[in-house]
Amino acid sequence: MRAILHIGGEKTGSTSIQWLLDANRAALATAGFGVAQSLGGANHVALAAHAGREEMVADLVAALDEPEGQAGLRAGLPARLAAMLAAQPAGTHTVLFSNEHCQSRLRTTKEIARLRDLLAPHFAEVVVLVYLRRQDEVVVSLRRTSLQSHGYLPGRWFPWDYDVLTMLDHHLLLQRWGEVFGPAALRPRLYRAAGAAQLQDYLDAIGAPPLVLRLPPRLNRSLGPAAEAWLAQLGERAPWPPAGLAALLKALETEFPGPGMLPARAEAARFLTRFSASNQAVRDAWFPGLPSLFDPDLSAYPEQATPAPSGPEIGAVAARMAALAAA
């Protein structure tokens, strides 16, 4: 059998891919594709939790509710994986794995090798599929995820600390994974946009034939600046998450839609210069037919950063949400 290990990256539609795989197990099985199970749900977080440094994956281990922590996970996961693979139906030629934390949390070749050693005994080939996105877009999307998932809005638009910069270095990422799995195992692809086109790109990448598949609903919420500011204030005042978070986000998107706050164009451009050499190296090695790795157009950003919403604007959000709660 062959394994296709989708490692993200972060903010490249991984949740939609995982939804697609989980909802279409039966249809994919008819074409010889098995979707991994017993690894933490639709998102196979047990992979990164098993392979990563304890301090980097403690939250993933906790989410798996492993009674003996990471040590217990590492002791038991090989047998669970073997049992899951043994239960694959006859005719399964490829098993699909997906977890974006493999890209963002596994930072050393030692950790990546631990994941390889978990998978390699069971497969004749392991293919590593990763989507690459322009770094400024990743950071802006992560900022919104931080707000909607944790009630926290980072003060700075673009971080400059070493940990984040190395996580976003695509050339370094491909070097590390290529050193462990071999360059021929890597399948880097460019993230274009969320939605059906990206899901079809994933299906093309794994070699799936035409299938009738259920597609995921829209999974990411887009909130206007005042709604973002109100949500951040809510996160500061009350324990997170609030009751009915999903319904709350849906109501905010309905009542106060928008692209949200954005940084100034010059700030985004300055941040991107940090990755110029890295992105050029990836373009040269993997996408030589492109003039540049990513579209350099930054016109989606305003000349000046979105101003902070005023008190009355935030108050209008608070009043409307209170009215909806009372209705």
ZAMARGU-4260 file (C-alpha; in steps of 0.2 Angstrom, whole numbers, plus 5000, padded with zeros to 4 digits):
<rodrens>
0) 5000/5000/5000 | 5004/5018/4998 | 5002/5032/5011 | 4998/5050/5006 | 5002/5061/5021
5) 4994/5078/5019 | 5004/5090/5032 | 4995/5106/5029 | 5002/5119/5029 | 4992/5130/5041
10) 4979/5141/5034 | 4978/5132/5017 | 4961/5124/5018 | 4966/5108/5028 | 4950/5108/5038
15) 4940/5107/5022 | 4950/5093/5015 | 4948/5084/5032 | 4929/5086/5031 | 4929/5080/5013
20) 4939/5064/5017 | 4929/5060/5033 | 4912/5063/5024 | 4916/5053/5009 | 4925/5037/5016
25) 4913/5025/5007 | 4914/5034/4990 | 4933/5035/4991 | 4934/5017/4996 | 4926/5012/4980
30) 4941/5019/4971 | 4954/5010/4982 | 4957/5025/4994 | 4956/5022/5013 | 4954/5036/5025
35) 4964/5034/5041 | 4954/5032/5057 | 4958/5031/5076 | 4970/5045/5075 | 4960/5059/5083
40) 4944/5061/5072 | 4944/5069/5055 | 4960/5079/5059 | 4973/5066/5062 | 4981/5075/5077
45) 4988/5059/5084 | 5002/5060/5071 | 5009/5077/5076 | 5006/5073/5095 | 5016/5057/5093
50) 5030/5064/5084 | 5032/5081/5091 | 5042/5088/5106 | 5031/5087/5121 | 5031/5106/5124
55) 5025/5109/5106 | 5011/5096/5106 | 5005/5096/5124 | 4988/5104/5118 | 4986/5090/5105
60) 4990/5076/5117 | 4977/5084/5129 | 4964/5085/5116 | 4966/5066/5113 | 4962/5063/5131
65) 4977/5050/5133 | 4977/5045/5151 | 4996/5042/5151 | 5000/5057/5140 | 5012/5057/5126
70) 5022/5042/5133 | 5006/5032/5132 | 5002/5038/5115 | 5019/5034/5108 | 5018/5017/5116
75) 5000/5013/5110 | 4999/5021/5093 | 5009/5009/5083 | 4998/4995/5087 | 4982/5005/5084
80) 4989/5010/5067 | 4993/4992/5062 | 4975/4987/5067 | 4967/5001/5057 | 4977/4996/5042
85) 4974/4978/5044 | 4955/4982/5044 | 4956/4991/5027 | 4945/4983/5014 | 4952/4972/5000
90) 4957/4983/4985 | 4964/4997/4996 | 4979/5004/4987 | 4981/5021/4996 | 4978/5027/5014
95) 4975/5045/5016 | 4982/5055/5032 | 4979/5073/5035 | 4985/5084/5049 | 4992/5102/5047
100) 5001/5102/5064 | 5014/5091/5056 | 5019/5106/5046 | 5018/5119/5060 | 5023/5109/5075
105) 5037/5097/5069 | 5052/5108/5067 | 5067/5096/5067 | 5072/5081/5057 | 5072/5070/5073
110) 5053/5074/5075 | 5049/5071/5057 | 5059/5055/5057 | 5049/5049/5072 | 5033/5051/5061
115) 5042/5042/5046 | 5047/5028/5058 | 5028/5026/5063 | 5022/5025/5045 | 5036/5017/5035
120) 5035/4999/5041 | 5017/4998/5034 | 5019/5006/5016 | 5029/5003/5001 | 5029/5022/4998
125) 5024/5037/5008 | 5020/5053/4999 | 5021/5070/5008 | 5008/5082/5001 | 5010/5100/5007
130) 5001/5116/5002 | 5011/5133/5002 | 5003/5150/5004 | 5010/5167/5004 | 5017/5171/5021
135) 5008/5187/5024 | 4991/5179/5020 | 4995/5165/5032 | 4998/5177/5047 | 4982/5187/5043
140) 4972/5171/5043 | 4980/5165/5059 | 4976/5181/5068 | 4958/5179/5063 | 4958/5161/5069
145) 4966/5166/5086 | 4952/5178/5088 | 4938/5166/5084 | 4945/5151/5092 | 4953/5159/5107
150) 4946/5176/5110 | 4963/5184/5108 | 4968/5197/5095 | 4987/5199/5094 | 4993/5217/5095
155) 5006/5216/5081 | 5001/5212/5064 | 5016/5203/5059 | 5027/5193/5071 | 5046/5194/5069
160) 5051/5181/5082 | 5062/5167/5076 | 5050/5153/5080 | 5036/5160/5068 | 5048/5165/5055
165) 5055/5148/5053 | 5038/5140/5054 | 5034/5151/5038 | 5050/5147/5029 | 5044/5135/5015
170) 5062/5132/5009 | 5067/5126/5026 | 5051/5116/5028 | 5054/5106/5011 | 5073/5104/5016
175) 5068/5096/5032 | 5055/5084/5026 | 5065/5080/5010 | 5080/5075/5021 | 5069/5063/5031
180) 5057/5056/5017 | 5068/5060/5002 | 5065/5074/4990 | 5056/5062/4978 | 5042/5059/4991
185) 5038/5078/4992 | 5023/5085/4983 | 5022/5104/4986 | 5008/5113/4979 | 5002/5131/4979
190) 4987/5136/4988 | 4976/5147/4977 | 4959/5150/4986 | 4947/5141/4998 | 4932/5131/4991
195) 4928/5118/4978 | 4943/5122/4967 | 4956/5119/4980 | 4947/5102/4985 | 4948/5097/4967
200) 4966/5101/4967 | 4968/5090/4982 | 4959/5076/4973 | 4969/5078/4958 | 4985/5077/4969
205) 4980/5061/4976 | 4975/5053/4959 | 4957/5051/4963 | 4946/5047/4948 | 4930/5057/4946
210) 4918/5053/4960 | 4902/5060/4967 | 4907/5068/4983 | 4899/5078/4997 | 4907/5095/4999
215) 4910/5104/5015 | 4900/5119/5020 | 4909/5136/5022 | 4920/5133/5037 | 4928/5150/5040
220) 4919/5165/5046 | 4923/5183/5040 | 4918/5197/5052 | 4919/5216/5050 | 4931/5226/5060
225) 4918/5231/5073 | 4913/5213/5076 | 4931/5208/5078 | 4934/5222/5091 | 4918/5217/5100
230) 4924/5198/5100 | 4941/5203/5106 | 4933/5213/5121 | 4922/5198/5125 | 4938/5187/5126
235) 4946/5199/5138 | 4931/5200/5149 | 4924/5182/5150 | 4931/5164/5150 | 4933/5157/5133
240) 4925/5149/5124 | 4908/5157/5127 | 4893/5146/5127 | 4886/5143/5109 | 4902/5150/5101
245) 4898/5143/5083 | 4880/5151/5084 | 4888/5167/5090 | 4901/5168/5075 | 4887/5164/5063
250) 4876/5178/5069 | 4891/5190/5069 | 4895/5185/5051 | 4877/5188/5046 | 4874/5204/5055
255) 4892/5212/5053 | 4901/5204/5038 | 4916/5210/5030 | 4935/5207/5027 | 4939/5212/5044
260) 4954/5223/5049 | 4969/5223/5038 | 4987/5229/5040 | 4994/5243/5029 | 5001/5237/5012
265) 5019/5243/5016 | 5019/5233/5032 | 5014/5217/5023 | 5027/5220/5009 | 5040/5223/5022
270) 5036/5207/5031 | 5037/5197/5014 | 5054/5203/5011 | 5060/5192/5025 | 5055/5177/5014
275) 5061/5183/4997 | 5076/5172/4996 | 5067/5157/5003 | 5053/5158/4991 | 5064/5161/4976
280) 5073/5145/4981 | 5057/5135/4982 | 5052/5142/4965 | 5068/5137/4957 | 5068/5120/4964
285) 5049/5115/4962 | 5040/5128/4951 | 5053/5134/4938 | 5039/5138/4926 | 5032/5152/4937
290) 5039/5170/4936 | 5038/5170/4955 | 5032/5158/4969 | 5017/5168/4974 | 5007/5182/4966
295) 5016/5198/4971 | 5000/5208/4970 | 4997/5217/4987 | 4982/5228/4982 | 4970/5219/4993
300) 4978/5228/5008 | 4974/5246/5011 | 4987/5260/5010 | 4984/5263/5029 | 4980/5249/5041
305) 4961/5248/5045 | 4958/5260/5060 | 4952/5253/5076 | 4933/5254/5077 | 4926/5267/5088
310) 4917/5265/5104 | 4900/5268/5096 | 4903/5256/5082 | 4908/5242/5095 | 4893/5247/5105
315) 4881/5244/5090 | 4888/5227/5089 | 4885/5224/5107 | 4867/5230/5107 | 4863/5220/5092
320) 4870/5204/5099 | 4861/5207/5115 | 4844/5210/5106 | 4847/5193/5096 | 4851/5184/5112
325) 4835/5191/5120 | 4824/5187/5105
</rodrens>
